[in-house]
Amino acid sequence: MTSVDLQMPAEKLMGVRVVDAAPGSASGVQTFPGIATPSLGWFGVLADALGGRPVAFSLPGEVSLSTVSMHLDLVRPPTAADGSVLAGEGRMIELGRSWGLSGLTVTGAGSRKLVVGTVRFLVYPMAASSGGSPANRTGEAAPDAVADDGSLLALLGMRVEDAGGGRARLSFTPGRHHANPFPVVHGGLHTALVDVAMAAALDGIAGGSAMTLLSLDLTYHRPIPVGEAPVSVTAEVLQHGRRSALAEAAVVAPGGKALTTARGTFGLLGPEDPARS
């Protein structure tokens, strides 16, 4: 294994630490102090970090990666028995001339799978996509791990502007503690933004808030610049039944352009469900 690069601001924010990285593989951990059951959106930064390092370490010279899509599935919800530190393993599935595809597995107690997923990246020469000085060299300290109430909403500093009737609109002001090495929001953090928005949309439907996000798909269109105007995160429930729901979300720039779009499947898990066993 090779030495691991510095922890990115957003990785510190989300309690993510890459332990080992080498061409084709990486391992790391994520700490969840004070959180009973992390939702699927918590795992995006870990997925992006452990998916991107195997690709970056497999390429010669200085390169930068841009996340273009991510898919995450909840195998089973983490429980108190899994502890507050979860392990992750990333592996490169395929590498092309200008793109890479990686897989991720997060495990709990007894090496039981909790989350699986894939992340696809575009690869650029460093000079072509750096976007300015690295964010982790600005000297601005990132908040330590998890907010007091243990919610993504509080940790990210999001504000609910409107919610009801299966729809929600939130605002998010991107700061340097949300960034990757450059002054844009870490790709994995987009999962947290859409998770919060879709959950807020479900809150307005009877029984919706008790559902768990089981599957999440994101498509990245444009980066979220750090230090600029707040962006909007909107969500709408498309279908809702007794035990499942389908929602979509978007991160939208002040001018109206979509930065990220996402779709999530929710389920109402009970004690009899295999995911709880």
RAJOQUI-V328973 format. One line per field, one symbol per residue. phi: phi as a letter, one per 30 degrees, with the letter a starting at -180 (. if undefined). psi: psi as a letter, one per 30 degrees, with the letter a starting at -180 (. if undefined). burial: + if it has 16 or more other ideal C-beta (glycine too) atoms within 10 Angstrom, else -. Layout:
# RAJOQUI-V328973
phi=???
psi=???
burial=???
This chain:
# RAJOQUI-V328973
phi=.cdcddddedddecicbddbbaejaababbcbdicdbdddddcdddddddddeddddccdidbbcbdcabbbbddaddbeddicbccbbcbdcabcdbabbbcbbcbceihddcbbabbcbccbeeddbdikdeddcdidddedhcdedicdedddidbddaaliibabbcbcdcddccddcdbdeedddddddedddddddedceiddddcdcbbbbbccbdcddicdeccbcbbddbbbdbaabbbbbcbdedjddcbbabbccbcdbeddedcd
psi=kllklkkleeeeeggkkkekkljflllalkkikgkejkleffgeeeeeefeeeeeeffklajlkkkkflkkkkjekkklfffafjkkkkkkkekkaegllkllkkklbkggkkeklllkkkkklkeffgegakkfggffkkkkkckleggkeeeefglkjekklhglkkllkjklffglaflhlkkeffeeeeeeeeeeeeffgkkfefflkjekkkkkkelljkkgalklkjllkjekkaegllklllkkkleffkkekllkkklljklffkeff.
burial=---+--++++++++++++--+--+++++-+-+--+--+++++++++++++++++++++----+++++--+++-+++++---+---+++-+-+--+----+++++++++-----++++++++-+-----+-+--+++-+---+--+++----++-++++----+--+++++-+-+++++++++++++++++++++++++++++--+--+--++++++++++--++++---++++++++--+----+++++++++-----+++++++++-+--------
